[in-house]
Amino acid sequence: MEVVLLHGLLLLLPLAGLLLYRYNTTFHYFCKVAFFHCWLVAMATILSPFAALRGRSVENMKLLRAAILPLKRFCGIKLQVRGTEHLNIKEPYVIVCNHQASLDLVGMAEVIPERCVPIAKKELLYMGTLGWACWLSGIIFIDRHRRDAAIDVISQTARTMWRENLRVWVFPEGTRNQNKSMLPFKRGAFHLAVQAQVPIFPIVISPYWDFFSSKEKKFTSGTCTIRILPKVETRGLGPEDVPELTEAVRRAMADALAEMSGNPRGDQGDHRAAGSAQNPPHHLLKREVQQPQMHLNFTFAAPAPIGGKEENLDLNISIQGDSLNVSEKKEVKLKTLDPGIFI
């Protein structure tokens, strides 16, 4: 009897799991996130031996990209890319992109050009076969807790970019951010571009709010837009120009993100909250909607017999917004005539 009950419970478990996946948002979220990360680990484990045959090389990024791309279909994410023509240059450059979640890997794999490697935190290197696969793919690791070591890596990378025709992908916010505004940018990517004298290509990934949120435990299907902005030149710039360059690029990306997210204020609302009371943004001003208006006037004159009197009827129709007003003014001079025929 106990064996039958055990078998029955085992048969009900898959059904219960399917029902929870279908109707429970939190369970659905954790299942998809677990699948996302398990897929990455599994693909890294399978592909690492093949990448090891070539050794540490940027060419192995092609294998890593091929392993990540199927995730957009498994997760139900549709990607729309705009501005790909900007990346059609053969010289080295630096890409800076906003960072929201692990899903950024899918967007990166969609648009990453050839011979391009990301800069990642050093902790990723110690994540088993995934870290090994990243190292074999030529990903550049930075110790965020040692500023001198990070500066040394930036300098070495700047010297390598022209020699090996290398492109570098950086998330200048430094950490994941799902807020409506961008975090302040770290200047490493911009020091790298200025030292190497290569252009910067800002890339903005639209917010995932409609289908993904780690705070709300939501992970459904949705559409994401990736916009590649025109390049920003750095030739002739020096280290003293880096702060202004950083802020200019961040401002352009913040404006693009605000436009893509339907938030006209961008991230300026956080910094101008005090002044917004006196000078509210245009989109917050209450618009005075002009109501449709129409006025019509009709005058009817009834002919009278010879020697008799006549009747006049003035009919006024006024339309304003949703209101309809009708008024009439009668002047009867012929008693034998029924005024109702004119109404």
ZINORQUI-V507952 format. One record per helix or strand. SS is the DSSP state (@ for helix, = for strand). FROM is the first residue (numbers start at 1). LEN is the number of residues. If there is no record, write none. Layout:
# ZINORQUI-V507952
{{SS/FROM/LEN} {SS/FROM/LEN}}
This chain:
# ZINORQUI-V507952
{{@/2/22} {@/25/30} {@/58/12} {@/71/4} {=/77/6} {@/84/4} {=/93/5} {@/104/8} {=/116/6} {@/122/5} {@/128/9} {=/140/3} {@/147/18} {=/167/4} {@/188/9} {=/199/7} {=/212/2} {=/218/2} {=/222/11} {@/239/23} {@/268/4} {@/273/4} {@/282/3} {=/293/10} {=/311/10} {=/323/9} {@/339/4}}
